[in-house]
């Protein structure tokens, strides 16, 4: 049993205690039921009593059976309630952990595997929590009560039970180890299959265009067949376990029956005692057989819980922030010798960066791929925490800010804006939940999105697929821009918002982007130098270092990386291409 999960069970110890108490009471009723039944049979068969003479005993027997049924119902309901509470708590903690970790953590993991853990993994805990853990406690208590009673009634039967009992857990351990390794492989295969399947679905359009969809379908078929074989292998061991436990229990009961039968024939044991023990002994082995069955039912949950706590215990990429909120944001953003190194990498993504973004200033960041541009935005959004140095808002260190408050003060536009499944209105209201229809219309007008929205059958209430399925790249960017207008905050961060657009579409979109940037503080990762030249100043980054800064005119007048970028960009046939495509012949220089 996973020790961390047992600590979760302790949080609902009262409910767990009631479930176990139900099992103990059922065990006591089993003894009374066996005694009552033996008494009835003895009076009728040996004493030749009439029905009227044992009628009250039959009434007692029916009452005990009914009470056991009610206790079983209560135990099942209580166990399910116990499991639901723990599952809800774990699912909430897991969701918060994944969301708070930010995109840097998500990008290191497989989204499909995380979703599988969050949904099926948590659901698989139900048999483990509701059946296996309570059954462990019941198996420890109920057979002990029966064993004590058997020893009191007949010490020979008690000794036989005591001698045969260790065989069951011994074989359970032997088979359980094999089952655990098979289930672990099955869970790993399912996680990989989930991750692979989600990746294929998300890239299905690209695969179709590249003519690779059929090949990927065969890959999914092979992975599914491998998972099927792993599942059947686990089931084979589970069936083998059930067979072994049934065989051991049957042989043990046969030994008791033979010993009782021989003494009954010899007149060394009373009929009532013999019948009582024969009825009671099967109940001694039933909890052990149930434990074996529920062990295999809960194996999936045991494997899932390892991954759940692995996610919960993973190092937080974000150090805890403070609680401070500022009344206004008329301050400069300062980088003071800031450095950051991604987990698992030796070289820093950003190193020794000292710079200042003044209030209402618009700055572009340019540089080759891997120079640390996106990392700077991640640091400003609180998705990562500087390994060295300090970021300040005015004179307030970032560590002291309430990070949730800070994110509400910033609009963040990426090159791949996420559009959720729902209506266009739903996606806009994510920026401002209480926005009126007039505000929504104004945001669509300012972003230029109204041009395509008005032609949709249901207008702003038209449905859109996950990740903006059904919209073009430019339409998704305009919808993201409309959200930024609707949010209406004073700081804007952009990560190559026009990277996936052609030059003509980019030029049209920039007319609306400039409306958003006017009068606001902005930091824009630029894909093209034409974009960088639109802004007030430029930061030039290379290999994690800020190597140059100034206006476009100033940087072009001095030798350095920016002038090399500019010359490469102005080369014949390169003006319309992205900056990094223009650098194809200059990688060695950079």
KEVEXMAR-315070 format. One record per residue: residue in one letter; x, y, z of N, C-alpha, C in turn. Coordinates in steps of 0.05 Angstrom, whole numbers, plus 5000, padded with zeros to 4 digits. Layout:
residues N
AXYZXYZXYZ
...
END
This chain:
residues 590
X501749765000500050005000501850255000
X501050454984502650694982502350855007
X504650925021504451065046503251345044
X503751475021502551745018499551725015
X498551525002495751494999494351415025
X495851265042494751205068494451455085
X496251645081495951905096493452055086
X492852015060490352145050487952005063
X488151745067485951595079485551695108
X487651765122487451855149485852115151
X485752265130484152515130481152465132
X480352215125477552135127477351895146
X478951905167479151675185476451595198
X474751805203472151735215470551565197
X470351645171468851485152470151205148
X472851205148474250945145473650775169
X473550885193472950735217470250615216
X468250775206465550675204465350435184
X466850455162466850245142468049985154
X470250015168471449785181469649675203
X468349855218466549765239464249595227
X463349685204461249525190462249245185
X464749225176465848955170466048785195
X466848915217467148765242464448675252
X462448855251459748775260458548555242
X459248565216458348345198459648085207
X462248095215463547855224462247735249
X461547915267460147815292457447695285
X456047825266453447715258453747445244
X455947415229456447155216456546935237
X458046985259458246785280455446725292
X453946935297451246895309449446745289
X449746815263448046685243448746385241
X451346325242452146045241451145885265
X451346015288450445885313447445845312
X445946045303443046035302442145815282
X443445805259442745605239443445325249
X445645295263446345035274444444945295
X443445135311441545075332438944985320
X438045125299435545045285435644765274
X437844705259438144445247438344225268
X439744285290440044085312437344025324
X435744235329433144195342431244035324
X431244105298429443975279430343695272
X432943665266433943415256434543215278
X435743305300436443125322434143125343
X433143355350431043375371428243325361
X427843315334425243275322423143475332
X423943725335422043935343420444025319
X418044135324416344235303417044525296
X415944625273416444895264415745105284
X413545065298412645265318414645285341
X416145075346418045085368420645225361
X421245245335423745385326423045635311
X420545725312419645955296421146205304
X421646245330423046485339425946485330
X427146235329429846225319430046295289
X428046205274427846275246427546575242
X425946695260425646985259428247125265
X429747025284432347135290434247115266
X434146885253435846835230435247025207
X432647075202431947265181432747545188
X432447615214433247885223436247925219
X437847715226440747735223441447765193
X440147615176440747635147440047915137
X437748015146436948285138438848495148
X439748465173441648655185444348655171
X445148405163447748385148447448525121
X445148495109444748635083444848935086
X443549035107443649325112446549425118
X447949265134450749335140452449335114
X452049135097453549125072452949365055
X450349445053449549685038450949935049
X450849955076452150185089455150185083
X456349955085459249935080460050005052
X458449915032458949985004458750285000
X456550405010456150695007458350855021
X459050765045461150905059463850885045
X464450655035467050615021467150784995
X464850794980464750954956465051254963
X463751334985463951614993466751685002
X468051495015470851535023472651574999
X472251394979473851404955473351664939
X470851754938470151994923471452234935
X471452254962472652484975475652504970
X476952274972479852284967480452334938
X478952214920479352264891478952554884
X476852674895476252964890478553134899
X479553074923481753234935484253194918
X484952954910487252904894487053034866
X484653014854484253124828484553434829
X483553554850483853844853486753924857
X488153784874490953844879492653794854
X491953584839493453524814492953744793
X490453824791489754034771491254294778
X491154374804492554614812495554594808
X496654364814499454324810500354354781
X498754244763499454254735499054544725
X496854674733496454944724498455144735
X499055114761500955294774503855254764
X504355014754507054954744507755124720
X505655204704506155374681507055214657
X507255354634507855224609510655094607
X512555194623515255074622515154784632
X513454734652513154454661511554294642
X509354404632507654264613509154184588
X510854364578512354304554514354074557
X515154014582516953794587515453524589
X512853534592511253294595509653244570
X508453014568506552944547503753014556
X502453194541499853284549497853054552
X497952864533496152634534496552464558
X499052434567499652274591498652414616
X498952684617497952834640494852814641
X493552844618490652824618489752544626
X491152334617490552064625490752024655
X492852134667493252114696491052264711
X490352504701488452674714485652554713
X485052404692482352294688482252004696
X483351834679483151544684484751454708
X487151584712488851514734487451554761
X486051794764484651844788482151664791
X480851614769478551434769479251154778
X481651064769482550794776483150764806
X483150974821483650964849481150864864
X478850874851476350794865476350504875
X477050304859477150034869479250004892
X481450144889483550124909482650244936
X481350484935480550614959477950504971
X476050444953473450364963473250064970
X475049904959474749614963477249494975
X479649554964482049414973482849505001
X483149765006484049865032482149785055
X479449825052477649735073477849425077
X478149285055478348985056480748895072
X482949045070485348975085484748975115
X483349195124482749215153480748995161
X478748945143476648745150477948465150
X479848415132481148155131482848115156
X483948325167485548305191483848245216
X481348345216479648325240477748095240
X476148065218474047865217475047575220
X477047495204478047215209479247175237
X480347385248481447365276479247305295
X476947445292474647385310473647105306
X473447015281472446745275474446535286
X477046595283479046405293478846375323
X478546595337478346575366475946415374
X473646455361471246305367471546015361
X472945955338473345675331475145535351
X477245675361479045555381477545495407
X475645675414474045635438472245385435
X470945365411469045145407470544875402
X472744885387474144635381477044705374
X478844635392481644715388482944585363
X482144345356483244215332482644375307
X480044445304479344615281480844875281
X481145005304482645255306485445225297
X486744995305489544945297489744905267
X487844765255487944725226487744995212
X485845155221485645425209488145585212
X489445565235491845715241494145625224
X494345355218496445245202496145305173
X493645285163493145335134493045625126
X492545795146492246085140494646205126
X497146165135499446295123499846235093
X498746005084499145935056497846135037
X495546245046494046425028495646685023
X496446835045498047075039500647015026
X501846785031504446715018504046704988
X502046554978501546534949500546804938
X499046954954498147214945500547394939
X502547384956504947554952506447464926
X506747194923508247094900506847184874
X504247144873502747204848502447514846
X502147644869501747934868504048084857
X506547984862508948114851508948104820
X508147864810508047834781505848014769
X503548024783501348194773502148484774
X503548574794504348854797506148934774
X508148764767509948834745508448844718
X506548664714504948664690503148914688
X501948984711500249214711501849474707
X504249484718505949714714506549754685
X507149534671507649554642505149634627
X502849534636500349604623499849904626
X500250014650499750294655501750474639
X504250384637506150544621505350544591
X504450314582503550294554501150474549
X499250474568496950644565497650944565
X499551014583500451294584501751384558
X503451204547504751274522502751284499
X500851094499498751094478497151344480
X496351434504494751674507496251924496
X498851944504500452164495500752164465
X501351924454501751904425499151964410
X496851864420494351904406493552194406
X493952344428493352624429495052784410
X497652714409499452854390498552814361
X497752564355496752504328494252674321
X492352674340489952824336490453124331
X492253234347492853524345494353584319
X495853394309497353444284496153304260
X493553234262492353074241492253224214
X491653484215491553644191494253644177
X496353694192499053694181499853414170
X499153204184499752934175498252874148
X495752974146494252924121495653074098
X496553324103497853474082500453354074
X501853224093504453104087504152814078
X501652714077501252444067502152224087
X502152294113503152104133500951994151
X498452054146496251974163495951674164
X496151534141495851244141498051114157
X500451204154502751094169502351124199
X501351354207500851404236498551234246
X496551184229494351014237495350734242
X497150634225498350374230499950374256
X501250594263502750614288500950594312
X498650734311496650724332495550434335
X495150304312494150034313496149844327
X498649884321500749714333500849764363
X500750024371500950094399498449984414
X496150004401493649894414493849594418
X494949454398495149164400497149094422
X499249244425501149194447499849234474
X498149444476496749494501494749264507
X493449164485491548944489492948694500
X495348634489496848404499497648434528
X498448684535499248734563496848704581
X494448794572492048764588491248474592
X491448324571490748034573492747884590
X495247974590497247844607496547894636
X495748144643494948214670492448054679
X490548024661488147874667488747574671
X490647474656491347194659492447134687
X494047314697495147284724492947314745
X491047504740488847534759487147284761
X486547154738484946914738486546684752
X489146674747490846474760490746514791
X490846764799490846824828488146724840
X485946784826483346704837483146394839
X484346254819484345964819485945854843
X488245964847490045874869488645924896
X487546164900486246224926483846044931
X482245994910479945824913480845534920
X482945444907484045174911485045154940
X486545344949487645334977485345344997
X483445514993481145535012479545275012
X479145164988477544914987479044685000
X481644664996483244445009483244485039
X483544735048483544785077480844715089
X478644795076475944725086475544425086
X476644285066476343995064477843855088
X480143975095481543855118479943885144
X478744125147477044165171474643985170
X473343945147470943775145471643485151
X473943395141474743115147475243075176
X476643265189477243235218474643245234
X472843415227470243435241468543185236
X468543095211466842865204467842615219
X470342565221471442325235470642325264
X470942565276470242575305467242565309
X465642665291462742655293461742365292
X462942215273462241925271462941775296
X465341845307466241705331464841795356
X463141995354461642095377463342275395
X465542375385467242545401466442845398
X464542905381463643185378460643195374
X459443395387456543425384455743525356
X453443435347452543515320452343815317
X451243955338450944245335453544385332
X455544295348458244425346459444365319
X459144115309460244045283459044215261
X456344235261454944385240455644675242
X455844785267456645065270459345125258
X461244945263463944995252464044965222
X462544775211462444735182461244975168
X459345105181458145345169460045585173
X461545595195463145825201465845825186
X467045595182469645575169469845715142
X467945675123468045815098468246125101
X466746225122466846515126469546605135
X471146425146473946495154475646555129
X475246405107476846435084475746645064
X473146705066471946895047473347165046
X474047295070475447545069478147535054
X479547305057482147285044481747255014
X479747105005479247084977478347354965
X476647494980475847764972478147954970
X480047934989482448104988484048054963
X484347804956485847734931484547854907
X481947824905480447934882480648244881
X480348364904480348664904483248774901
X485148604908487948684902488348724872
X487448534856487748554827485948774816
X483648814827481949044818483349304823
X484749324845486049584852488849624842
X489949424826492649454817493049694799
X491049754782491149984764491450244781
X489850254803490050484820492750514834
X493950284841496550284854498650404836
X498550334810500450444791499850734785
X497250804784496551084778497451264801
X497251174826497851344849500851414849
X502551234839505351294838505851534820
X504451534797504851764778503552014789
X501351984803499952224815501852364834
X503052214852504752334872507452424860
X508152294838510552384824510152664813
X507752714802507152984792506953184815
X505553104836505253284859507953344872
X509853164871512453204884514553314866
X513853354840515853464822516753734830
X519353804826520354074834518654294821
X517854484837516354704826518154884810
X517454934784519155114768518755404776
X516755454793516155734801516455744831
X518155924840518355964869516056134878
X515156084902512756224913513256524912
X511156664903511256964902509957074927
X509957344928508857474952505957534949
X505057744963502257814963501758114957
X503858244949503658534945502358604919
X500558804920499158914897499659214896
X500159314872500659604869498159744859
X497959994866495560154859495660224830
X497960264818498160324789500760194779
X500960194752503260064740504960264724
X505160504734506760714721509660684730
X510760444727513460384736515060254713
X517660264716519360124697519759834705
X520159664686520959384691523959354688
X525259274710528159274710529258984713
X531158924696532658664698535358734710
X535958614732538558664746540158404747
X541958374727543758144725542257884726
X540057864711538257634711539357404695
X539257164707540056924693538056704699
X537756524680535856294683536856054668
X536855824682537655574670535355374672
X534655254650532455054650533454794664
X531554664677532154414691533254204671
X535454084679536653874662538553984641
X538954244641540954364622543254484637
X545554484624547854594637548254894630
X547854964605548255244597545755404602
X546055654612543755814618542255914593
X539655934595538056054572538356354572
X538556474595539056764598541256794619
X543156984613545357014632546157304633
X546357404658547357674663545857894649
X543257874647541658074632541058304650
X541958544642541358794656540158984636
X537659064641536259234622533859364636
X532559554622530259694634528159754613
X525759674618523459744601521859954615
X521960204605520660424618517660424613
X516160554631513260564628512560694601
X510560584587509560674562511660644539
X513760504544515760454523515160184509
X515660184483515259944468517959834457
X518659594465521259484459520859214444
X522559184423522558924408525058774417
X524758504419527058334424527558164399
X530058184389530758024365533257864371
X533757664355536057494358535457224346
X537557064342537156804330535656614349
X534656394338533256194354534956094377
X533756074401535255974424536856184438
X536356434431537956654444536756744471
X534356644478533156704504530956904503
X529856964480527757164477525157074492
X524256834485521756734498522156694528
X524556614536525056584565524656844580
X525457064568525057324581522057374586
X520357314567517457344571516457154593
X517456904593516656714613517356814641
X519656944644520457054670518657284678
X517857444659516057664665513257574672
X512357344660509657244666509657074692
X511957034703512056864728511956574722
X512256484697512356204690514956074699
X516956244703519556154713520656364732
X522556284749523656454768526656484763
X527856724763530656754757532456584774
X534356444761536256294776538156474791
X538856694777540556894789539357174783
X540157374799539257644794536457694803
X535357924794532758014805531358174784
X528658144783526958314766525358494785
X525158744778523658934794521459074778
X519259134791517259314780517459574795
X518759774784519460004799521659924818
X521159954844523059864864522159614879
X519959504870518759264883519859014869
X521258834884522158584872519758414863
X520158264841517958094832517157884852
X519057804869518457604889516357694909
X516057954912514158064931511358104920
X511058084893508458134880506657884883
X504057944884502057734881501957654852
X502957414845503257334817500557314803
X498457234817495857224804494857504797
X495257684815494557964810496158074786
X498758014786500458114765499558014737
X498757764736497957664710495357784700
X493657874718491258014710491958294698
X494358394703495158654694496558644667
X496858404656498558364632496858224611
X497158314586496058164563498458024550
X498057764545500257604534499257474508
X500457554486499757444460501957274449
X501357034442503456844432503056804402
X504956664390504656604361502556394356
X501856234376499756034373497656074395
X495956274392493956334413492056094417
X491456034441489655804446486755884445
X485355764427482455814425481055564435
X479255594454477955364467475455284452
X474655034455472254944443469855084456
X468155194440465855344450465055554429
X463855764437463155984418465256204419
X465156374399466956604399466456774424
X463956804432463356964456464656844481
X464556574483465856444506468756504507
X470056494484472956554483473656844490
X471957024482472357304489471957354518
X469857234530469157284558471357174577
X473157014567475356924584477157164592
X477157364576478757604582477257784602
X474657794600473057964618470257834620
X469857694642467457524645464857694644
X464957944654462458104656462258304633
X463658254611463558444588460758454576
X459958694569457358734556457558684526
X455258664513455258624484456658854470
X456359104480457559344468460659324470
X461659224493464459194497465658984479
X464158764476465058544458465258644429
X463158794421463158894394465459094389
X465959264409468159454406470859314404
X471259104420473758954419474158824392
X471958704381472058584355472658784333
X471459024336471959234316474859324317
X475959374341478659474343480759264334
X480159014337482058804329481758724300
X479658824286479158754259477758484256
X477058354278475858094277472958104268
X471658344270468858364263468558314233
X470658354217470458314188469658024181
X470757834196469957554190467657454208
X467457574232465257494251462557554239
X462257784227459657864216458657684194
X460557534181459757354160459157074169
X459557014195458956754206455956724210
X454956474207451956434209450756534235
X452156494258451056574284452656814296
X454356934279455857164289457657104312
X457557254333459257224356458656964371
X456256854367455456604381456056364364
X457656394343458356164326460255984341
X459855724338461655534352464355514338
X466455454354469155414343470355164356
X471955014342473054774352475454814371
X476354604383478754614400481154714385
X482654894397485055024385484255184360
X481755284360480855454338480355314312
X479655054314479054904289476755034275
X477255094249475255234233476055524228
X478055624242479055894238481855884225
X482456084209485156104198487056214219
X489656214212491656314231491156614237
X490556764216490157054220487557104236
X485456944232483056984247483456914277
X485056704283485656644311487156864324
X489056984309490657204321488857444326
X486957494308485157734312483357684336
X482457434340480857364363482457404389
X484957314388486657354412487157654416
X487457804395487758094397485258224409
X482958124401480358234412480258184442
X481257954451481357894480483158094494
X485358164481487258354493485958634495
X484458714474483058974475480958964497
X479558744500477458714520478658724548
X480958604552482258604578483158884586
X484159034566484859324569486659374593
X489059264592491059304613493359464602
X495159554619497259744611499859614602
X500059354606502559214598501858994578
X503358984556502858784535505458644529
X505358374529507558204521506758044497
X508558044477507857894452510257714445
X509657464439511657274431511257204402
X512457354385512257314356509457274347
X507657464352504757424346504257384316
X506057464298505557444270507357244256
X508657064272510656884262509556694241
X507056604244505856404226504256524204
X504456784200502856924180504657014157
X503557034133505057144111505457444114
X507257554098507957834102505558024098
X503757954078501458124073499558124097
X498957884107497157864130498357994154
X500957964158502358094181502058394179
X502458514155502158804152499358894160
X497358744151494558824158494058794188
X495158584200494658544229496158754246
X498458844236499959034252498559304254
X496859364235495359614238493659614263
X492559374269490859354293492559304318
X494859174314496659134337497759404347
X498259584329499259844337497260004354
X494659954348492560084364492759984393
X493259724396493459604423495959704437
X498159744423500659814436500860114442
X499260274429499360564433498760634463
X500560784475500160864503500560654524
X501460414515501960194534504860114535
X505659984557508359874559508359604545
X510259564527510159314511512959204507
X513058934507515558794501514758584481
X515958604457515058434434517458274424
X517158014424519157844410518457854380
X520357964364519858024336520857804318
X519257714299519957514280521357634256
X520557874249521658014227522758284236
X524958374223526058634230524158864223
X522458814203520459024197518659074221
X518058864237516558894261518159044282
X520658974285522359104306522559404300
X522759484275523159764268520659934275
X518359804278515959954285515960054314
X517659934331517559994360519760194368
X519660284393521360504402524260424404
X524860194416527560104419527759804414
X530159704411530659424404532759314424
X532159074434534158914449535058694431
X537658664428538758454411539958244430
X539057994427539957774445541457564428
X543457444441544957224428546057044449
X545356784448546356584466545756654496
X543456774500542556834527543557104538
X545157254522546157504531544857734516
X544357954529543458204516545958344505
X546358324479548958414467548758704457
X546258794450545959064440543259164448
X542959434450540359554453540459844443
X538259934432538060204422535860224401
X535660444387533660474366534760334341
X532960284322533760154297535960314283
X535660574282537660744269540360724283
X540360734309542860724324544260454320
X542760244320543959974318545059924290
X543760034270544659994243547160154236
X547660364253549960534247552560424259
X552360214276554760104288554959814281
X557359704281557759424274556759254297
X555859024291554758844311552758654300
X551558494317549658294309547258404294
X546258634304543758744292544358814263
X546658944257547159014230547458774212
X548658554223548858304208546058194202
X544358204222541558114218540258284196
X540658544198539358734179540358684151
X542958644148544058594121543058334110
X542858124127541857874118538857894110
X537458054125534558084120534058244094
X535958434088535558594064536758464039
X537858224042538958084019536758023999
X537458013973535457973952533757733957
X531157773956529257553960528657483989
X529857634009529457564037527557744051
X526857974039525258174054522658064062
X521457894046518757794052518857544070
X521257444076521457204092521757274122
X521557074138522057114167524957174172
X525557294194528257374201530057124202
X529156904213530956684217531356524191
X529556544173529956424147532156584132
X532256844137534257014125537056964136
X537156834159539756794172540956524165
X539856384145540756114139543756104132
X544856324119547656324112549456464132
X548256544155549856694174550056554201
X549256304203549256164229552056154241
X554156114223556856094234557756354245
X557056574232557856844242556556894269
X553956814273552556874297553556694320
END
